Amino acid sequence: MKSIIKLAPRIILFSVLLISASCSVFKGGGNDNKLEVTFVHINDVYEIAPLAGGTQGGMARVATLKKEYKAKNPNTLLVIGGDFLSPSVYNSLQYQGKPIRGQQMVESMNAAGMDLAVFGNHEFDIKESELQQRINESHFQWISSNAFHKEGGIIKPFTKNDSAFPKTFIMNLRDADGTTARIGFMGIVLPFNKADYVSYSDPLKSAKEAYNLLKDSVDAVIAITHQAVYEDSILAKEIPGLALILGGHEHDMRFLHVGNIYIAKAHANAKSAFVVNLTINKKKRSTLVKPKLVYLDQSIALDSVTNAVVQKWTSIANNNYQSLGFDAAKVVMDHNGPLDGRETEIRSHATNLTQLIMSSIKEAVPTAEVVLMNSGSIRVDDFLQMPLTEYDIIRTMPFGGGIREADFKGSLLIKTLEQGRKNRGNGGFLQYNKEVTREDGTWKINGQPIVPERTYHVGITDFLLTGKEANLDFLNPANPELIRLYKAETSSKDPRSDVRLAVVSYLEKHQ
């Protein structure tokens, strides 16, 4: 990886092999056979409004950044590397009687001037009809080289208003002195989400096919991807002719130089953007890439047009929250952060975030010996920075859900804990209170083995009792080893009525 030089509070400039002055598009004289294109790249954006008390991110800052660079170079493109329709707290809210399901994001992206988008794995979290509606509402170009629509056993491209998504996309550009260039794009997504309406082809094989389709008819090929950085590194090694890889999927910034190819991924939720200047030298048939990381903080103004859209949706969301008993802007924690809510972590072990939630449930049900929650209830897939607001709690667990009290036979409790452990890597991986441990294959509470014949008082999220979690179908009221299920609390004043209220209540007492 190349060295990183900090030039200003919000900009990190990455060194390149060749250093040269940028060429303005407003060049004098005749055609110089050089064309510059600027990419403003973001990825994994679930929030349209700024976070951290309004100091980080926000689609209105993204819009300003694009406008600033477009004023310098009309050949400026805003690109997103997947994961923007889900997961989001908005997906649990309604507007005009319908689930929002990413509508707020598409409208904000349209206002910000999004140019190119690819699928991320979370785009397939929402229903087929909802995804189609969001696609049709979008004003930007989608590219999908290896994810296809599966409908009635037939595999075909996804469509936008009946127009098929291309596997590859070519953009023709021209600058002020008349230089023209053609840039080819591919869109690759990891085959992670197995929604029944999507079919995947092999990412690397598809990328090679896309490159071979493009290479002889364009001046540069760009891969926009949503996959692990390791897979991007393989892509760079296998297709050394790529000019650049603009990626997504990791939520912390990644910047690599593999061979002659830069791989750039910004921080999630538009806390930063990669601004990449690509110079195409038609005469030498070469490209020069100059990337820099720009932090979207308070030094970047909020674009008024995009911010109006953001405020509209924020107002809609706040009305929803108030009806549930939340004050979205209220700070509930201002130290001991950040809290780790990344899926890769919470679905394999406890983190400081899951420990906080389990402590909150335990306090809401003080007589419980064991408290349980599925990791899939946590959807933020990111670090939570301080100060923490009630909105952060809501977006962490957008589906909420109550906490039930139940009496379990020890045998059922052991079976549940063991299956939760085996569910490592998926949403059925169980989180539990700190008093519960597993030592040499034996589950214990406060150091004492769980006795199969004994009855234990348990606090458990209500979703787990539906039997719908992976491999936990035996967790339902009909199970004879579930001795008693207590009445659900529905009052918004009782923290057991909503696990998010339990966390807020806990923090109010302990912060």
Secondary structure as the mmCIF struct_conf table of DSSP 4:
data_model
#
loop_
_struct_conf.conf_type_id
_struct_conf.id
_struct_conf.beg_label_comp_id
_struct_conf.beg_label_asym_id
_struct_conf.beg_label_seq_id
_struct_conf.end_label_comp_id
_struct_conf.end_label_asym_id
_struct_conf.end_label_seq_id
STRN STRN1 ILE A 4 ALA A 8
TURN_TY1_P TURN_TY1_P1 PRO A 9 ARG A 10
STRN STRN2 ILE A 11 PHE A 14
BEND BEND1 LEU A 17 LEU A 18
HELX_LH_PP_P HELX_LH_PP_P1 ALA A 21 SER A 24
BEND BEND2 VAL A 25 PHE A 26
BEND BEND3 GLY A 29 GLY A 30
BEND BEND4 ASN A 33 ASN A 33
STRN STRN3 LYS A 34 ILE A 42
BEND BEND5 ILE A 48 ALA A 49
STRN STRN4 LEU A 51 LEU A 51
TURN_TY1_P TURN_TY1_P2 ALA A 52 THR A 55
STRN STRN5 GLN A 56 GLN A 56
HELX_RH_AL_P HELX_RH_AL_P1 MET A 59 LYS A 72
BEND BEND6 PRO A 74 PRO A 74
STRN STRN6 THR A 76 ILE A 80
BEND BEND7 GLY A 82 GLY A 82
BEND BEND8 LEU A 85 PRO A 87
HELX_RH_3T_P HELX_RH_3T_P1 VAL A 89 SER A 92
STRN STRN7 GLN A 94 TYR A 95
TURN_TY1_P TURN_TY1_P3 GLN A 96 GLY A 97
STRN STRN8 LYS A 98 PRO A 99
TURN_TY1_P TURN_TY1_P4 ARG A 101 GLY A 102
HELX_RH_AL_P HELX_RH_AL_P2 GLN A 103 ALA A 112
TURN_TY1_P TURN_TY1_P5 GLY A 113 GLY A 113
STRN STRN9 LEU A 116 ALA A 117
HELX_RH_3T_P HELX_RH_3T_P2 ASN A 121 ASP A 125
BEND BEND9 ILE A 126 ILE A 126
HELX_RH_AL_P HELX_RH_AL_P3 GLU A 128 GLU A 137
BEND BEND10 PHE A 140 PHE A 140
STRN STRN10 GLN A 141 TRP A 142
BEND BEND11 SER A 145 ASN A 146
STRN STRN11 ALA A 147 GLU A 151
TURN_TY1_P TURN_TY1_P6 GLY A 152 GLY A 153
STRN STRN12 ILE A 154 LYS A 156
STRN STRN13 THR A 159 LYS A 160
TURN_TY1_P TURN_TY1_P7 ASN A 161 ASP A 162
STRN STRN14 SER A 163 ALA A 164
HELX_LH_PP_P HELX_LH_PP_P2 PHE A 165 PRO A 166
BEND BEND12 LYS A 167 LYS A 167
STRN STRN15 THR A 168 ARG A 174
TURN_TY1_P TURN_TY1_P8 ALA A 176 ASP A 177
BEND BEND13 GLY A 178 GLY A 178
STRN STRN16 THR A 180 VAL A 189
BEND BEND14 PRO A 191 PRO A 191
TURN_TY1_P TURN_TY1_P9 ASP A 196 TYR A 197
STRN STRN17 VAL A 198 TYR A 200
HELX_RH_AL_P HELX_RH_AL_P4 PRO A 203 LEU A 214
TURN_TY1_P TURN_TY1_P10 LYS A 215 SER A 217
BEND BEND15 ASP A 219 ASP A 219
STRN STRN18 ALA A 220 HIS A 226
BEND BEND16 GLN A 227 GLN A 227
HELX_RH_AL_P HELX_RH_AL_P5 VAL A 229 GLU A 238
TURN_TY1_P TURN_TY1_P11 PRO A 240 GLY A 241
BEND BEND17 ALA A 243 ALA A 243
STRN STRN19 LEU A 244 LEU A 246
BEND BEND18 HIS A 249 HIS A 249
BEND BEND19 HIS A 251 ASP A 252
STRN STRN20 ARG A 254 VAL A 258
TURN_TY1_P TURN_TY1_P12 GLY A 259 ASN A 260
STRN STRN21 ILE A 261 LYS A 265
HELX_RH_3T_P HELX_RH_3T_P3 ALA A 268 ALA A 270
TURN_TY1_P TURN_TY1_P13 LYS A 271 LYS A 271
STRN STRN22 SER A 272 ASN A 281
TURN_TY1_P TURN_TY1_P14 LYS A 282 ARG A 285
STRN STRN23 SER A 286 TYR A 295
BEND BEND20 ASP A 297 ASP A 297
TURN_TY1_P TURN_TY1_P15 GLN A 298 SER A 299
BEND BEND21 ILE A 300 ILE A 300
HELX_LH_PP_P HELX_LH_PP_P3 ALA A 301 ASP A 303
HELX_RH_AL_P HELX_RH_AL_P6 SER A 304 SER A 323
TURN_TY1_P TURN_TY1_P16 LEU A 324 GLY A 325
TURN_TY1_P TURN_TY1_P17 ALA A 328 ALA A 329
STRN STRN24 VAL A 331 MET A 333
BEND BEND22 HIS A 335 ASN A 336
STRN STRN25 LEU A 339 ASP A 340
HELX_RH_AL_P HELX_RH_AL_P7 GLU A 343 ILE A 346
TURN_TY1_P TURN_TY1_P18 ARG A 347 SER A 348
BEND BEND23 HIS A 349 HIS A 349
HELX_RH_AL_P HELX_RH_AL_P8 ASN A 352 ALA A 364
BEND BEND24 VAL A 365 VAL A 365
TURN_TY1_P TURN_TY1_P19 PRO A 366 THR A 367
BEND BEND25 GLU A 369 GLU A 369
STRN STRN26 VAL A 370 ASN A 374
HELX_RH_3T_P HELX_RH_3T_P4 SER A 375 SER A 377
BEND BEND26 ASP A 382 ASP A 382
STRN STRN27 PHE A 383 LEU A 384
HELX_LH_PP_P HELX_LH_PP_P4 GLN A 385 GLN A 385
BEND BEND27 MET A 386 PRO A 387
STRN STRN28 LEU A 388 THR A 389
HELX_RH_AL_P HELX_RH_AL_P9 GLU A 390 THR A 396
BEND BEND28 MET A 397 MET A 397
TURN_TY1_P TURN_TY1_P20 PRO A 398 PHE A 399
STRN STRN29 ILE A 403 LYS A 409
HELX_RH_AL_P HELX_RH_AL_P10 GLY A 410 LYS A 422
TURN_TY1_P TURN_TY1_P21 ASN A 423 GLY A 425
BEND BEND29 ASN A 426 ASN A 426
TURN_TY1_P TURN_TY1_P22 GLY A 427 GLY A 428
HELX_LH_PP_P HELX_LH_PP_P5 PHE A 429 PHE A 429
STRN STRN30 LEU A 430 TYR A 432
TURN_TY1_P TURN_TY1_P23 LYS A 434 GLU A 435
STRN STRN31 VAL A 436 GLU A 439
TURN_TY1_P TURN_TY1_P24 ASP A 440 GLY A 441
STRN STRN32 THR A 442 ILE A 445
TURN_TY1_P TURN_TY1_P25 ASN A 446 GLY A 447
STRN STRN33 GLN A 448 PRO A 449
HELX_LH_PP_P HELX_LH_PP_P6 ILE A 450 VAL A 451
TURN_TY1_P TURN_TY1_P26 PRO A 452 GLU A 453
BEND BEND30 ARG A 454 ARG A 454
STRN STRN34 THR A 455 THR A 461
HELX_RH_3T_P HELX_RH_3T_P5 ASP A 462 THR A 466
TURN_TY1_P TURN_TY1_P27 GLY A 467 GLY A 467
BEND BEND31 GLU A 469 GLU A 469
TURN_TY1_P TURN_TY1_P28 ALA A 470 ASN A 471
TURN_TY1_P TURN_TY1_P29 ASP A 473 PHE A 474
BEND BEND32 ASN A 476 ASN A 476
TURN_TY1_P TURN_TY1_P30 PRO A 477 ALA A 478
TURN_TY1_P TURN_TY1_P31 PRO A 480 GLU A 481
STRN STRN35 LEU A 482 LEU A 485
HELX_LH_PP_P HELX_LH_PP_P7 TYR A 486 GLU A 489
TURN_TY1_P TURN_TY1_P32 SER A 492 LYS A 493
BEND BEND33 ASP A 494 ASP A 494
HELX_RH_3T_P HELX_RH_3T_P6 PRO A 495 SER A 497
HELX_RH_AL_P HELX_RH_AL_P11 VAL A 499 HIS A 510
#
